Amino acid sequence: MSGTCLYEAWGGLEFSVRTGSPAFENVHGQGLWEYLDAQPEDAAHFARTMGSSSGYYLSDILEVHDFSAARLLVDLGAGDGELVAQVLVRNPRLRAIAVDLPAMAVHTRRTLESRGVSDRCEVRAESFFDAVPPGADLYVLKAVLHNWDDEQAAAILRNCRAASAPDGRLLVIERVAEDTGGTLRSVVNDLAMLVLLGGRERTLREYDSLLGRAGYARTSHGTGAHGITVIEAAPVP
Ligand SMILES: C[S@@+](CC[C@H](N)C(=O)[O-])C[C@H]1O[C@@H](n2cnc3c(N)ncnc32)[C@H](O)[C@@H]1O
């Protein structure tokens, strides 16, 4: 997470702290996702980073959430697809749709194929701001909401809410920030989101408030041994 174009963006840390805007855009002249779309080598590097992070947190996620009841899962901003692939491997009756931008969808497809589950997962190269596949019983947003400010994060959640079946569930999977103070790690993560994307880390209360703005209410949450939290939410009727 600190190599290539990301390292260069950190040189603009002071700009971000003074303005509250992402230094990445200031340094590279475009946002991270647009940049990756034009730079396949950096996109491949980013995808590998996301994939190894999903591998690291997989046991936490499987420990906190039981995916066995789901029939159709939609993974929004699926990245290199490691999470959805591993969930499919463990749940043979599950089908999935993975959504990500074109530059990343290439890597999502490759991972699903290498894990032998591409026949049960459709990959859609599109933006979750434009469309969210309707009717799934489980929507997953892992390490996505922290990339965005509150307005944009609420817009993504509203699109999920509009697409969800009434008894559908949403999983928001993030490293949740502490209520007060904050460990060095969560402060650095928060700065990374600001510098790279103009996003932010949030406390559980802040996630609750975002969910509420989009017509969801938290039904449960749990944090695994590696420190990632799975928040489950249901549409408010
Ligand atoms: C921090 S990565 C997380 C990837 C994956 N969920 C994981 O945890 O490994 C955020 C993902 O959101 C995707 N993304 C960004 N903007 C998007 C958009 N408008 N529509 C769909 N995906 C988007 C990026 O391409 C990237 O793969």
PDBQT file of the ligand as one rigid body, heavy atoms in Angstrom, charges set to zero:
ROOT
HETATM    1  C1  LIG A 301     -10.060  -0.640  -1.252  1.00  0.00    +0.000 C 
HETATM    2  S1  LIG A 301     -10.580  -1.611  -2.603  1.00  0.00    +0.000 S 
HETATM    3  C2  LIG A 301     -11.382  -2.994  -1.788  1.00  0.00    +0.000 C 
HETATM    4  C3  LIG A 301     -11.475  -4.195  -2.664  1.00  0.00    +0.000 C 
HETATM    5  C4  LIG A 301     -12.101  -5.440  -2.053  1.00  0.00    +0.000 C 
HETATM    6  N1  LIG A 301     -13.460  -5.216  -1.596  1.00  0.00    +0.000 N 
HETATM    7  C5  LIG A 301     -11.237  -5.950  -0.913  1.00  0.00    +0.000 C 
HETATM    8  O1  LIG A 301     -11.565  -5.710   0.236  1.00  0.00    +0.000 OA
HETATM    9  O2  LIG A 301     -10.200  -6.563  -1.206  1.00  0.00    +0.000 OA
HETATM   10  C6  LIG A 301     -11.977  -0.681  -3.215  1.00  0.00    +0.000 C 
HETATM   11  C7  LIG A 301     -12.525  -1.219  -4.531  1.00  0.00    +0.000 C 
HETATM   12  O3  LIG A 301     -13.608  -0.383  -4.953  1.00  0.00    +0.000 OA
HETATM   13  C8  LIG A 301     -13.548  -0.297  -6.364  1.00  0.00    +0.000 C 
HETATM   14  N2  LIG A 301     -14.308   0.863  -6.825  1.00  0.00    +0.000 N 
HETATM   15  C9  LIG A 301     -13.969   2.169  -6.745  1.00  0.00    +0.000 A 
HETATM   16  N3  LIG A 301     -14.938   2.931  -7.281  1.00  0.00    +0.000 NA
HETATM   17  C10 LIG A 301     -15.891   2.084  -7.735  1.00  0.00    +0.000 A 
HETATM   18  C11 LIG A 301     -17.136   2.274  -8.382  1.00  0.00    +0.000 A 
HETATM   19  N4  LIG A 301     -17.584   3.504  -8.684  1.00  0.00    +0.000 N 
HETATM   20  N5  LIG A 301     -17.887   1.184  -8.689  1.00  0.00    +0.000 NA
HETATM   21  C12 LIG A 301     -17.436  -0.068  -8.399  1.00  0.00    +0.000 A 
HETATM   22  N6  LIG A 301     -16.261  -0.303  -7.759  1.00  0.00    +0.000 NA
HETATM   23  C13 LIG A 301     -15.501   0.758  -7.431  1.00  0.00    +0.000 A 
HETATM   24  C14 LIG A 301     -12.058  -0.199  -6.655  1.00  0.00    +0.000 C 
HETATM   25  O4  LIG A 301     -11.738  -0.492  -7.994  1.00  0.00    +0.000 OA
HETATM   26  C15 LIG A 301     -11.489  -1.201  -5.656  1.00  0.00    +0.000 C 
HETATM   27  O5  LIG A 301     -11.391  -2.480  -6.206  1.00  0.00    +0.000 OA
ENDROOT
TORSDOF 0
